[in-house]
Amino acid sequence: IRAPWVESVGAETEVIAEHGGHIVAVRQKNALATSFHPELTGDHRVHALFVDMVRAVN
């Protein structure tokens, strides 16, 4: 199964990650979306960003 990617983003959406020229992770305000399973990559940056977002709410 191949994961989809984001075709385009609006002005308020931040592109977090790209792979092969495709947008694969985005953030808009308190929403975070990925087209892959970051827990399977061995790279903890997406998780660190999520934790930082949660901490910022408090």
MDAnalysis code that builds the backbone (N, CA, C; Angstrom):
import MDAnalysis as mda
import numpy as np

u = mda.Universe.empty(174, n_residues=58, atom_resindex=np.repeat(np.arange(58), 3), trajectory=True)
u.add_TopologyAttr("name", ["N", "CA", "C"] * 58)
u.add_TopologyAttr("resid", np.arange(1, 59))
u.add_TopologyAttr("resname", ["ILE", "ARG", "ALA", "PRO", "TRP", "VAL", "GLU", "SER", "VAL", "GLY", "ALA", "GLU", "THR", "GLU", "VAL", "ILE", "ALA", "GLU", "HIS", "GLY", "GLY", "HIS", "ILE", "VAL", "ALA", "VAL", "ARG", "GLN", "LYS", "ASN", "ALA", "LEU", "ALA", "THR", "SER", "PHE", "HIS", "PRO", "GLU", "LEU", "THR", "GLY", "ASP", "HIS", "ARG", "VAL", "HIS", "ALA", "LEU", "PHE", "VAL", "ASP", "MET", "VAL", "ARG", "ALA", "VAL", "ASN"])
u.atoms.positions = np.array([
    [0.857, -1.176, 0.000],
    [0.000, 0.000, 0.000],
    [0.898, 1.232, 0.000],
    [0.640, 2.113, -0.897],
    [1.397, 3.359, -0.951],
    [0.552, 4.464, -0.333],
    [1.166, 5.207, 0.551],
    [0.454, 6.292, 1.221],
    [0.244, 7.460, 0.264],
    [-0.830, 8.185, 0.452],
    [-1.063, 9.381, -0.364],
    [-0.149, 10.522, 0.085],
    [-0.205, 11.601, -0.621],
    [0.529, 12.790, -0.218],
    [-0.410, 13.975, -0.341],
    [0.043, 15.111, 0.124],
    [-0.749, 16.335, 0.074],
    [-0.488, 17.006, -1.269],
    [-1.534, 17.297, -2.000],
    [-1.402, 17.914, -3.324],
    [-1.055, 19.393, -3.242],
    [-1.681, 20.112, -2.309],
    [-1.422, 21.546, -2.169],
    [-1.807, 21.978, -0.763],
    [-1.308, 23.144, -0.355],
    [-1.610, 23.666, 0.976],
    [-2.034, 25.126, 0.861],
    [-2.794, 25.558, 1.852],
    [-3.210, 26.955, 1.916],
    [-2.163, 27.804, 2.616],
    [-2.420, 29.088, 2.681],
    [-1.470, 30.039, 3.257],
    [-1.191, 29.775, 4.737],
    [-2.168, 29.247, 5.464],
    [-1.997, 29.016, 6.901],
    [-1.395, 27.652, 7.216],
    [-1.128, 26.845, 6.209],
    [-0.612, 25.496, 6.422],
    [0.895, 25.472, 6.241],
    [1.579, 24.901, 7.214],
    [3.034, 24.777, 7.184],
    [3.411, 23.380, 6.701],
    [4.258, 23.313, 5.707],
    [4.763, 22.026, 5.234],
    [5.866, 21.585, 6.191],
    [5.687, 20.425, 6.809],
    [6.640, 19.894, 7.784],
    [7.661, 18.983, 7.120],
    [7.224, 18.196, 6.133],
    [8.143, 17.251, 5.492],
    [7.741, 16.994, 4.048],
    [8.755, 16.760, 3.233],
    [8.559, 16.362, 1.841],
    [9.404, 15.122, 1.573],
    [8.952, 14.311, 0.640],
    [9.705, 13.117, 0.240],
    [9.471, 12.895, -1.248],
    [10.533, 12.794, -1.994],
    [10.402, 12.569, -3.428],
    [9.640, 13.665, -4.146],
    [9.744, 14.893, -3.639],
    [9.037, 16.011, -4.254],
    [7.580, 16.136, -3.859],
    [7.109, 15.282, -2.959],
    [5.720, 15.308, -2.505],
    [5.656, 15.757, -1.047],
    [4.620, 16.505, -0.715],
    [4.382, 16.922, 0.668],
    [3.821, 15.724, 1.424],
    [4.482, 15.342, 2.529],
    [4.045, 14.165, 3.283],
    [3.699, 14.470, 4.742],
    [3.928, 15.713, 5.188],
    [3.547, 16.087, 6.549],
    [3.246, 17.577, 6.588],
    [2.152, 17.928, 7.266],
    [1.719, 19.318, 7.347],
    [1.223, 19.646, 8.749],
    [1.216, 20.958, 9.032],
    [0.681, 21.450, 10.301],
    [-0.129, 22.702, 10.014],
    [-1.301, 22.783, 10.632],
    [-2.107, 23.998, 10.578],
    [-2.674, 24.227, 11.964],
    [-2.235, 25.303, 12.592],
    [-2.611, 25.633, 13.969],
    [-2.309, 24.437, 14.871],
    [-3.331, 23.841, 15.498],
    [-3.073, 22.721, 16.411],
    [-3.318, 21.359, 15.762],
    [-3.365, 21.316, 14.437],
    [-3.555, 20.048, 13.719],
    [-2.259, 19.641, 13.026],
    [-1.932, 18.367, 13.144],
    [-0.729, 17.805, 12.536],
    [-1.158, 16.586, 11.736],
    [-0.700, 16.480, 10.486],
    [-1.081, 15.344, 9.641],
    [0.136, 14.824, 8.886],
    [0.236, 13.496, 8.806],
    [1.304, 12.868, 8.033],
    [0.694, 11.801, 7.125],
    [1.365, 11.534, 6.027],
    [0.898, 10.468, 5.136],
    [1.732, 9.207, 5.329],
    [2.405, 9.126, 6.461],
    [3.236, 7.972, 6.788],
    [3.134, 7.728, 8.287],
    [3.675, 6.635, 8.747],
    [3.679, 6.308, 10.170],
    [5.025, 6.734, 10.751],
    [5.096, 7.896, 11.396],
    [6.385, 8.363, 11.908],
    [6.993, 7.423, 12.948],
    [6.161, 6.643, 13.612],
    [6.687, 5.710, 14.619],
    [7.487, 4.575, 13.988],
    [7.359, 4.380, 12.693],
    [8.084, 3.307, 12.011],
    [9.384, 3.779, 11.363],
    [9.658, 5.081, 11.424],
    [10.817, 5.618, 10.711],
    [12.103, 5.602, 11.514],
    [12.023, 5.569, 12.833],
    [13.219, 5.690, 13.658],
    [13.649, 7.136, 13.843],
    [12.947, 8.063, 13.226],
    [13.221, 9.499, 13.345],
    [12.161, 10.079, 14.279],
    [12.583, 10.709, 15.346],
    [11.648, 11.148, 16.385],
    [11.226, 12.614, 16.260],
    [11.575, 13.264, 15.169],
    [11.261, 14.693, 15.044],
    [9.763, 14.977, 14.999],
    [8.977, 14.150, 14.354],
    [7.525, 14.378, 14.318],
    [6.946, 14.216, 15.715],
    [7.415, 13.223, 16.446],
    [6.942, 13.028, 17.820],
    [7.362, 14.189, 18.709],
    [8.578, 14.674, 18.534],
    [9.055, 15.814, 19.320],
    [8.212, 17.053, 19.025],
    [7.866, 17.266, 17.770],
    [7.009, 18.390, 17.406],
    [5.648, 18.249, 18.069],
    [5.074, 17.056, 18.046],
    [3.777, 16.821, 18.676],
    [3.838, 17.125, 20.176],
    [4.876, 16.651, 20.841],
    [5.036, 16.916, 22.277],
    [5.158, 18.413, 22.522],
    [5.928, 19.111, 21.705],
    [6.057, 20.563, 21.844],
    [4.716, 21.263, 21.650],
    [3.913, 20.785, 20.704],
    [2.593, 21.373, 20.472],
    [1.695, 21.176, 21.689],
    [1.744, 20.004, 22.294],
    [0.928, 19.727, 23.482],
    [1.387, 20.592, 24.644],
    [2.686, 20.693, 24.840],
    [3.216, 21.533, 25.929],
    [2.819, 22.991, 25.754],
    [2.773, 23.472, 24.540],
    [2.440, 24.871, 24.273],
    [1.001, 25.204, 24.652],
    [0.130, 24.208, 24.703],
    [-1.269, 24.432, 25.070],
    [-1.386, 24.786, 26.543],
    [-0.548, 24.192, 27.362],
    [-0.598, 24.445, 28.809],
    [0.069, 25.733, 29.069],
])
